[in-house]
Amino acid sequence: MIEWDDKLTGNWYEEYLQTERWKRLSEQCKERDGHMCQFCRKHENQLGVPLNAHHTTYAWLNSENEQSELDSLITLCKTCHER
């Protein structure tokens, strides 16, 4: 479990994005959203590049519940993710 205090120091988020949990949840998010950006509605095949799973909230941080984290994810293309 990642504690809120941990986010204030080090590079915990970059390390977290390398975990099996993140890889699994990121893929589940993209599958749930039909591999389509939820803002511009472009499909991954149209874009020719992988989509991003984006956290809309960090309320899941103090939870071991993967569903809680998955519920906080949205699929975005790179352009929309950088807005």
The 8 nearest C-alpha neighbors of each residue, nearest first, counted from 0:
[[1, 63, 61, 2, 62, 60, 64, 3],
 [2, 0, 60, 61, 3, 5, 6, 62],
 [1, 3, 5, 4, 61, 0, 60, 6],
 [2, 4, 5, 6, 1, 60, 61, 7],
 [3, 5, 2, 6, 7, 8, 1, 9],
 [6, 4, 2, 3, 7, 8, 1, 11],
 [7, 5, 4, 8, 3, 11, 2, 12],
 [6, 8, 5, 4, 9, 3, 10, 11],
 [9, 7, 6, 5, 10, 4, 11, 3],
 [10, 8, 11, 7, 6, 5, 12, 13],
 [9, 11, 12, 13, 14, 8, 6, 15],
 [10, 12, 14, 13, 9, 15, 6, 5],
 [13, 11, 15, 14, 10, 16, 6, 9],
 [14, 12, 16, 15, 10, 11, 17, 9],
 [13, 15, 11, 12, 17, 16, 10, 18],
 [14, 16, 12, 17, 18, 13, 11, 21],
 [15, 17, 13, 14, 21, 18, 12, 22],
 [16, 18, 15, 14, 19, 21, 13, 22],
 [19, 17, 20, 15, 21, 16, 22, 14],
 [18, 20, 22, 21, 23, 17, 16, 24],
 [21, 19, 23, 18, 22, 24, 65, 15],
 [22, 20, 24, 18, 23, 19, 16, 25],
 [21, 23, 19, 25, 20, 24, 26, 18],
 [22, 24, 20, 26, 21, 25, 19, 27],
 [25, 23, 27, 21, 26, 22, 28, 69],
 [24, 26, 28, 22, 52, 27, 23, 21],
 [25, 27, 29, 23, 28, 24, 30, 22],
 [28, 26, 24, 30, 25, 29, 31, 23],
 [29, 27, 31, 25, 26, 30, 24, 32],
 [28, 30, 34, 26, 32, 31, 27, 74],
 [29, 31, 27, 33, 32, 28, 34, 26],
 [30, 32, 28, 29, 33, 27, 34, 26],
 [33, 31, 29, 30, 34, 35, 28, 74],
 [32, 34, 30, 35, 31, 29, 42, 36],
 [35, 33, 29, 32, 43, 30, 42, 36],
 [34, 36, 42, 33, 41, 40, 43, 32],
 [37, 35, 75, 40, 74, 76, 41, 38],
 [36, 38, 40, 74, 75, 35, 39, 73],
 [39, 37, 36, 40, 79, 75, 41, 76],
 [38, 40, 41, 36, 37, 79, 76, 75],
 [41, 39, 36, 37, 38, 35, 42, 75],
 [42, 40, 36, 35, 39, 45, 43, 46],
 [41, 43, 35, 45, 44, 34, 36, 40],
 [42, 44, 46, 45, 34, 35, 47, 49],
 [45, 43, 47, 42, 46, 48, 41, 34],
 [46, 44, 42, 43, 47, 41, 48, 35],
 [45, 47, 43, 48, 44, 42, 41, 49],
 [46, 48, 44, 45, 43, 49, 42, 50],
 [47, 49, 46, 43, 50, 44, 76, 45],
 [50, 48, 43, 51, 47, 76, 46, 77],
 [49, 51, 76, 75, 43, 48, 77, 74],
 [52, 50, 75, 74, 76, 53, 77, 49],
 [51, 53, 74, 25, 73, 72, 75, 28],
 [54, 52, 73, 72, 51, 74, 55, 75],
 [53, 55, 72, 56, 71, 73, 57, 52],
 [54, 56, 71, 72, 53, 73, 57, 70],
 [57, 55, 54, 58, 71, 59, 72, 68],
 [56, 58, 59, 60, 54, 55, 71, 68],
 [57, 59, 60, 56, 61, 68, 62, 71],
 [60, 58, 68, 62, 57, 61, 67, 56],
 [61, 59, 58, 62, 57, 1, 2, 3],
 [60, 62, 59, 2, 1, 0, 63, 58],
 [63, 61, 64, 59, 60, 0, 67, 65],
 [62, 64, 0, 65, 61, 59, 60, 67],
 [65, 63, 62, 66, 67, 68, 59, 61],
 [64, 66, 68, 67, 69, 63, 24, 62],
 [67, 65, 69, 68, 64, 70, 71, 24],
 [68, 66, 70, 65, 64, 69, 59, 71],
 [67, 69, 71, 59, 65, 70, 66, 72],
 [70, 68, 66, 72, 71, 67, 24, 65],
 [69, 71, 67, 68, 72, 66, 73, 28],
 [70, 72, 68, 69, 55, 54, 56, 67],
 [73, 71, 54, 69, 53, 70, 55, 52],
 [72, 74, 53, 52, 75, 28, 54, 71],
 [73, 75, 52, 36, 51, 29, 37, 53],
 [76, 74, 36, 51, 80, 50, 37, 79],
 [77, 75, 50, 36, 79, 78, 51, 80],
 [76, 78, 80, 79, 81, 75, 50, 51],
 [79, 77, 81, 80, 76, 82, 75, 39],
 [78, 80, 82, 81, 76, 77, 75, 38],
 [81, 79, 77, 78, 75, 82, 76, 51],
 [80, 82, 78, 79, 77, 76, 75, 51],
 [81, 79, 80, 78, 77, 76, 75, 38]]
